[in-house]
Amino acid sequence: MASNTVPFEHTAIEPITNPEDFYSVFEICAKAFGEQTADGIWTAMNPGWDTPEGKVQGAARMEARWHATKDAKNTHFLKASVSTAEGSPRIVGVAIWVHASLIPGQGDAPDPLDFTDLYPGDERMPRFLTQLIASMQVRRRQVLQEKAQQPDSSQKSVMTLDLCALDPQFQRRGIASKLVQWGLKEARRLGDIEAITEASRMGRSVYKRLGFQGVEEIQYEVDEEFRIGVCRRMSFFGRGLRLELVVEYQ
């Protein structure tokens, strides 16, 4: 059980519509991925995450992605809010679900892997991040390629869970499951398409409870100079619904 838990009465899962929410959302990610788990990939992708300036910049990047994708309605930024004794709703969780496809008009294509803006003047860190993320997402990109090569199939796209984070004070109380279930319901609505995510050890129990199955352990292919301390994750898949850790949902 998470320490210092806070009692609450109701949980609401809603799309983010107010750009002012992104600072609170980024702070939740910083607590979960920075302070609690020291996730090396997330902290590397969010330099300065533990400083006031870095938090503002991180929130701005999330907001920019939201602005760039919201009209197409394929990338879904969700917030989990709870009603507490303090009165006004409090944002305690976030998820990003993407309806993805390489076929035009069937979903959003994956973004190019380019991290040069995060580390101006530094050649090594963007190269390291590109290799990490390419390794982590290799299975989801393979699945998208397979879909694109079968244009007559009804399965032209997948739902991908890019991110799911909870304030540590509100973990292990079913909120993460509700954020994940939102995407699974959307996958069913879109024709029982597959759902994919990549999970650390900490998140696997949530996905498995919801029907995801582990597909393979992710092997990070990075240059020799980066190989000390590279973490391992599991990839999950879910079909027909099918889900991917790289997790699989049956």
C-alpha positions in Angstrom: 0.0 0.0 0.0 1.3 3.5 -0.9 2.3 5.5 2.2 0.6 8.6 3.3 -2.6 7.8 1.4 -5.4 10.3 1.2 -9.1 9.3 1.6 -11.4 10.2 -1.3 -15.0 9.5 -2.3 -15.2 9.6 -6.1 -13.0 9.1 -9.1 -13.6 10.8 -12.5 -11.8 9.8 -15.7 -12.0 12.6 -18.2 -10.2 14.0 -21.3 -8.0 16.9 -20.5 -9.6 20.0 -22.0 -7.9 22.8 -20.0 -4.2 23.5 -20.8 -3.7 24.7 -17.3 -4.0 21.1 -16.1 -0.7 20.1 -17.6 1.5 21.5 -14.8 -0.4 19.3 -12.3 -0.2 16.4 -14.6 3.6 16.8 -15.1 4.1 17.0 -11.3 2.3 13.7 -11.0 4.7 12.1 -13.5 7.6 13.6 -11.7 6.5 12.1 -8.4 5.8 8.7 -9.9 8.7 8.3 -12.4 11.2 10.7 -10.9 10.9 10.6 -7.1 9.3 7.2 -6.5 10.9 4.9 -9.2 13.8 6.9 -10.5 12.9 5.7 -14.0 16.0 6.3 -16.1 14.2 6.7 -19.4 11.6 9.2 -18.2 14.1 11.3 -16.3 16.4 11.4 -19.3 13.5 12.5 -21.5 12.6 15.2 -19.0 15.8 17.0 -18.1 15.4 19.2 -15.0 12.3 17.4 -14.0 13.0 18.1 -10.4 13.5 21.8 -10.8 10.8 24.6 -11.1 12.1 25.5 -14.6 12.3 21.9 -15.7 8.7 21.2 -14.6 7.4 24.2 -16.5 9.3 23.0 -19.6 8.0 19.5 -19.2 4.4 20.6 -18.8 4.8 22.8 -21.9 6.0 19.9 -24.0 2.9 17.9 -22.9 0.7 20.8 -23.7 2.3 21.3 -27.1 1.7 17.7 -28.0 -1.9 18.0 -26.9 -2.5 21.1 -29.0 -0.8 19.4 -32.0 -3.0 16.3 -31.8 -6.3 17.2 -30.3 -8.1 18.1 -33.6 -7.5 14.6 -35.1 -9.0 13.0 -32.0 -6.6 10.0 -32.1 -4.4 11.0 -29.2 -6.2 11.0 -25.9 -4.9 12.8 -22.8 -6.8 11.6 -19.8 -6.8 12.8 -16.2 -8.1 11.0 -13.1 -9.6 13.4 -10.5 -10.8 12.6 -7.1 -13.2 14.4 -4.7 -11.6 14.7 -1.3 -12.5 16.3 2.0 -10.6 19.4 0.9 -13.4 20.2 -1.5 -12.4 20.9 -5.1 -11.4 17.9 -7.3 -7.8 17.0 -7.3 -5.9 15.6 -10.3 -4.1 12.4 -9.2 -3.5 10.5 -12.4 -2.8 10.8 -16.1 -2.8 8.5 -19.1 -2.0 9.0 -22.8 -3.7 6.7 -25.2 -3.0 6.8 -28.9 -5.1 5.3 -31.7 -2.2 4.5 -34.0 -1.8 3.4 -37.6 0.6 3.7 -40.5 -2.4 3.8 -42.9 -3.5 7.3 -43.7 -6.8 8.2 -42.1 -6.8 5.2 -39.8 -4.9 6.7 -36.8 -1.9 8.8 -35.8 1.5 7.6 -37.1 4.3 7.4 -34.5 6.3 10.6 -34.1 9.9 10.7 -35.4 12.5 9.9 -32.8 14.3 13.2 -32.4 15.4 14.5 -29.0 17.9 17.1 -30.1 15.8 19.9 -28.6 16.0 18.4 -25.2 19.8 18.6 -25.1 21.0 21.5 -27.3 24.7 21.2 -28.1 24.9 17.7 -26.7 25.3 15.0 -29.4 25.4 12.0 -27.0 22.2 12.2 -25.0 19.8 12.6 -28.0 21.6 9.6 -29.6 21.2 7.6 -26.5 17.5 8.4 -26.1 16.8 7.6 -29.7 18.4 4.2 -29.3 16.5 3.6 -26.0 13.1 4.5 -27.3 13.6 2.7 -30.7 14.4 -0.5 -28.7 11.5 0.0 -26.3 9.0 0.5 -29.1 10.3 -2.0 -31.6 7.4 -4.4 -31.1 4.7 -1.8 -31.4 6.3 -0.5 -34.6 6.5 -4.0 -36.0 2.7 -4.5 -35.3 1.9 -1.2 -37.1 4.0 -2.4 -40.1 2.1 -5.7 -40.1 -1.2 -3.9 -40.1 -0.1 -1.6 -43.0 0.9 -4.6 -45.1 -2.7 -6.0 -44.8 -4.8 -3.1 -46.0 -7.9 -5.4 -46.6 -7.9 -6.5 -43.0 -10.4 -5.0 -40.6 -7.5 -4.5 -38.1 -5.8 -1.4 -39.5 -4.8 0.2 -36.3 -4.0 -0.4 -32.6 -4.5 1.5 -29.3 -1.2 2.2 -27.7 -0.8 3.3 -24.1 2.0 5.8 -24.1 2.0 6.8 -20.4 0.1 6.0 -17.2 1.1 7.6 -13.9 -0.5 8.0 -10.5 0.3 10.3 -7.6 2.0 7.8 -5.1 -0.5 8.8 -2.4 -3.3 7.4 -4.6 -1.8 4.3 -5.9 -3.2 0.7 -5.4 -6.7 2.0 -5.1 -8.0 1.1 -8.6 -7.4 4.5 -10.3 -4.7 3.2 -12.7 -7.0 0.4 -13.7 -9.7 2.9 -14.6 -7.3 4.9 -16.8 -6.3 1.7 -18.6 -9.9 0.5 -19.0 -10.8 3.7 -20.7 -8.4 2.8 -23.6 -9.6 -0.8 -23.7 -13.2 0.4 -24.0 -12.1 2.7 -26.9 -10.3 -0.2 -28.6 -13.6 -2.3 -28.5 -15.5 0.7 -29.8 -13.1 0.9 -32.8 -13.8 -2.7 -33.7 -11.9 -4.8 -31.1 -8.6 -3.6 -32.3 -5.4 -4.6 -30.5 -4.0 -2.6 -27.6 -0.2 -2.3 -26.8 1.9 -0.9 -24.0 5.4 -1.3 -22.6 5.6 -1.8 -18.9 8.1 -1.6 -16.1 8.0 -4.2 -13.4 6.0 -1.9 -11.2 3.1 -1.5 -13.6 2.8 -5.1 -14.8 0.4 -6.2 -12.1 -2.2 -3.6 -13.3 -2.0 -4.7 -16.9 -2.1 -8.4 -16.1 -5.2 -8.0 -13.9 -7.0 -6.4 -16.9 -6.1 -9.2 -19.3 -2.7 -8.2 -20.8 -0.2 -10.9 -21.3 3.6 -10.5 -21.5 4.9 -10.9 -25.0 8.6 -10.4 -24.6 11.3 -8.8 -22.5 12.5 -5.7 -24.2 16.2 -5.8 -25.1 17.8 -2.4 -25.3 20.2 -2.1 -28.2 22.5 0.8 -27.5 26.1 1.7 -28.3 28.8 0.2 -26.1 29.4 3.6 -24.4 25.8 3.6 -23.0 25.5 0.0 -21.9 26.2 0.3 -18.2 22.9 0.7 -16.2 20.4 0.3 -19.0 17.2 -1.0 -17.5 14.9 -3.8 -18.8 11.2 -3.7 -19.4 8.5 -6.1 -20.4 6.5 -5.6 -23.5 2.7 -6.4 -23.3 0.0 -7.1 -25.9 -3.9 -7.3 -25.9 -6.1 -8.8 -28.7 -9.7 -9.1 -29.8 -9.2 -7.4 -27.8 -5.4 -8.1 -27.9 -3.1 -6.0 -25.7 0.9 -5.6 -25.7 3.9 -5.3 -22.3 5.3 -5.6 -24.7 1.7 -6.8 -23.0 -1.0 -8.9 -24.6 -4.8 -8.7 -23.8 -7.1 -11.7 -24.7 
